[in-house]
Amino acid sequence: MIESISSNNTMMRPEPKPLTDEQKNTLNDILSNYDADNLSAGDAKAIAEQLKEAGINPGPGLGKSMSDLGFDAKEIGKLAGAPPPPKPMDNAEQSGISVKV
């Protein structure tokens, strides 16, 4: 039975945005100090801290830009001990529909 239907958009996540050219340049500067094939946990933590200081937040835009530079954002996050990203909402969650079985 459907308990509630709502068009509450506050639960929807904002559309992921690509990095700006300035953020891409900063990311390139940060990653140029590391070897993508030989990253340690310390390297990953340092990268994560530098990204945070630069105001570059985790997300699809960062992941794509890192991939373009030969780095795996998920692997860096894992090495740095970052929690995994939240699971995407399914269609029912996005539309505000509660289904009770």
C-alpha positions in Angstrom: 0.0 0.0 0.0 1.2 3.5 -0.8 1.4 5.6 2.4 2.3 8.9 1.0 3.1 10.7 -2.2 4.9 13.9 -2.1 6.6 16.1 -4.7 9.1 17.3 -2.1 12.2 18.2 -4.0 14.3 18.9 -0.9 15.3 15.2 -0.8 16.7 15.3 -4.4 20.5 15.7 -4.7 21.8 18.6 -6.7 23.0 17.9 -10.2 26.7 17.1 -10.1 28.8 19.9 -11.6 32.0 19.5 -13.5 35.1 21.2 -12.1 35.9 24.7 -13.2 39.0 25.3 -15.2 40.6 26.8 -12.1 39.8 23.7 -10.0 41.1 21.5 -12.8 44.4 23.4 -12.8 44.6 23.2 -9.0 43.9 19.4 -9.2 46.6 19.0 -11.9 49.1 20.9 -9.7 48.3 18.7 -6.7 48.4 15.4 -8.6 51.6 16.3 -10.5 53.4 15.6 -7.2 52.3 11.9 -7.1 52.7 8.7 -9.1 49.3 7.3 -9.8 50.7 3.7 -9.9 52.5 4.0 -6.5 50.3 5.8 -4.1 50.6 5.1 -0.4 47.9 5.7 2.2 50.0 8.8 3.3 49.9 10.1 -0.3 46.2 9.6 -0.5 45.6 11.4 2.8 47.8 14.3 1.6 45.9 14.5 -1.7 42.5 14.5 0.1 43.7 17.2 2.5 45.0 19.4 -0.3 41.7 19.0 -2.2 39.8 20.0 0.9 42.0 23.0 1.4 41.4 24.0 -2.2 37.6 23.7 -1.8 37.4 20.8 -4.3 34.7 18.5 -3.0 34.3 14.8 -3.8 31.8 14.0 -6.6 31.5 12.8 -10.2 33.2 16.0 -11.5 36.3 15.3 -9.4 36.2 11.6 -10.2 36.2 12.3 -13.9 38.9 15.0 -13.8 41.1 12.7 -11.7 40.5 9.8 -14.1 41.5 12.1 -17.0 44.8 12.6 -15.2 45.3 8.9 -14.7 44.2 8.7 -11.0 41.4 6.6 -9.5 39.4 8.8 -7.1 37.7 5.9 -5.4 41.0 4.2 -4.8 42.5 7.4 -3.3 39.5 7.8 -1.1 39.8 4.2 0.1 43.5 4.6 0.8 42.8 7.8 2.6 40.2 6.1 4.8 37.3 8.2 3.5 33.8 6.8 4.0 32.3 5.4 0.8 30.0 7.8 -1.1 26.3 7.6 -0.3 24.3 5.3 -2.5 22.1 7.0 -5.1 18.4 7.3 -4.3 16.1 5.1 -6.2 13.1 6.5 -8.1 10.7 6.1 -5.2 13.0 7.9 -2.8 13.5 10.8 -5.3 9.8 11.2 -5.9 8.9 11.1 -2.2 6.8 7.9 -2.5 6.8 5.6 0.5 5.8 2.0 -0.2 4.9 -0.3 2.7 4.7 -4.0 1.9 
